[in-house]
Amino acid sequence: MKTDKHTRSSETPKKQRVRDSRNTDYITVASADAERLRRARARERQRKQRKRRKIILSGIVVCLVLTLVFLIVLCIRKTDEDGTPTRTDANHAASLLELPEGWKWQQMTEADLSQGTLILVNRDHAYDPGLPQTVSVYDKKTRSYFVKDKILSLREDAADALNQWMDSFAAESGRTDVNIVAGWRSYDDQVRLYQNAVNNKGQEYADAYLALPGHSEHHTGLAVDLDTYNIEDGTSGGFDGDGEYAWAVAHAWEYGFIQRYPPQKSDITGINYESWHFRYVGLPHAYIMQTENLCLEEYIDYLRNYSFSGEHLHVTCLGVSYELYFCAGNQVVVPTTGSYTISGNNADGFIVTVYP
Ligand SMILES: [Zn+2]
């Protein structure tokens, strides 16, 4: 026991000191092992702590990076929504600018869509009469025809064309008894007319001959109803477009007017044949509709075949050459020089008519 103790002490001086302080071999050995174990555990604990700290730190870094990426993506998306030009927008703008020489873009508004002589107003396309830009027919008219009263009004271009049409008819036939009995009509006027028709002649008649308020061509100031006036007794003779009056119907297009509700197109226009109702669309449109046998609904469709980037419609009418094309949406192409008109179609785009 003594030898063992001596050997142990000579081999491990540290343990000797432990033994000295505790004074017994057993306790010395046990304490040394416990101390070793404690240190090992402490080291293990430290190692685990370091590992845990490393994991937590890595987690924080990953979270920060992810948050940063998320914020950057959010910023980019917000910028797009705000309309700041992106690469796609820039390309679009560039493509819009690529026009052949001699042409330029013109920005139209939503309100422009219901301006012009080619606006389509029917049961599918309403029109807000708003404040009319019309003139009194009585104030402007020539002596070639009558007008119902001093209030009846039309858009000025339609009133001027009506004067020329009636002057020519009077010169041709010697008759000056055409009486204009309807022109521009307010929304309330149409409500009254429609209700009167329903009350006096029934719903079926009203629907066949009268547009619903907001859907009447008379709201545009571009439509007229013709009648005849008997100077002898002041009675109305109606306007059936026959006999001597056939000339006025056949030549209406030369003055930019069309018979708006022809008998063979009732299923398209939604209105029965009205021999008396004429609509001003201007030239060369009335000429094209006449020669192609198209009502306004069909003509508006027909023009959609001629886009700016595609084939244009070229037509010569009464010695004047016209070039027409359709622009969908609110961006319209117009020539940089020369004359042209732009008309909305009251549906989905604009018709540009270029002339010398
Ligand atoms: Zn009418």
Boltz pocket constraint, residues with backbone or C-beta under 6 A from the ligand:
constraints:
  - pocket:
      binder: B
      contacts: [[A, 182], [A, 218], [A, 223], [A, 224], [A, 225], [A, 276], [A, 277], [A, 278]]
      max_distance: 6.0
